[in-house]
Amino acid sequence: MCYRWAAFRQAIHDICNNVKALKEDDDSVKYFQHIGGGYYVSVTSGYKCVDFRKWFQPYDAKYGEVKPTKRGVVLRLDEWAHLCNLVDVINNAYPSLADAEP
């Protein structure tokens, strides 16, 4: 799990840029980033949220084709902003997470 946190921390800047574009009603936002272990974070035009979800590759799927599962969490944009403010608090409270490599 530490590597997922590290991958998430590396992606925060890109996620924030896409959330900013989403707030400005940009119709071309389609951000999708793997953060490890089948989990992805996405920001997409038409949905005012940041989606953290587990994805899987069906048995009969083409290489690289993945499908979403029901396992995940969706943060509204105000909840996303709150999480961004808590990243440093979490890193300080759990040094093993702060030192993790993706």
N, C-alpha and C positions, 0 to 999 in steps of 0.2 A: 504494500500500500504506500510505502514511503516514496517509491519511484513515481507513483501516480500523482502524489502531491507535488513532487519536484517538476514533473511534466506540466502539471496545471500551472504552477508558479511561472514557468517559462512562457506559457501561452497567455498569461493575464494581459499583457500589453496588446497583443493581437485581438483578444476578446474585447477589451475595452474600446479599441478603435472601431470594431464592427458594431458594438453597442452604440457608440456615438453616431455612426452612420445610420443605424436603425432609428435613433431618436430624431435624426434630421430627415426622416421619411425617404431614405435612399431605397429604391426598389430593387437594387442589385445585390443586396447583402446575402451571401450564402457561405458562411464560415462553418467549417467542419474539421475538427482537429482530434486526432487520436491521442489519448492521455494514458494509455496502457491497459492491458488486461481486458481488451474488448470494450473499454469505456471510451466514449467520445464526448466532446463538448461542441454544441452547435448554436449558431445565431443565424436566423433566417428572416428575410423580409416577410412581412405579413404576420409575424408572431412577435409580440413585444415581450420577449423572454430570452433567458439563457438556459439551454437544455443540456443537462448532464445525463447520459443514458448509456446502458450496456447494449451493444449490438452483437449480432452473430452472423456467420456465413452459412446459409442453408446448404445442405448436402449437394443439391443439384445446381447450385449457383455458379456463375462465372467467377474466375479469379478476381478477387478484390471487391466483389459485390457483397454488401452487407445489408442486413435488415435490422430495424430497431426491435428491442424487447419492451416489455412493460416496466422493467426495472430501471428506475432513474428518478431524477428530480428536476423540476422546472422552477427556475427563479424568475420572479418578475423583476423588472429593471431596477426598482428601488431596493429589492432584496439583494440583487447583484451588487449594487453600490455598497450596501452594508457589508457583504462578504469581502469585498475588496478592502474595506477599512479594517477588517479583522485578520487579514493575512499576516501582518506583522505580529499581532497579538498571539496568534496560533504558533508562529515560528518561535517566539520568545518563550512560550509556555512548553513547547515540545522541541527541544534542541535537535533531537534525532530527525525530525521532519525538516528542520531548517538546513541540516547538513546533507540531506538526501540528494543523490544524483539520479537523473532520469534514465 
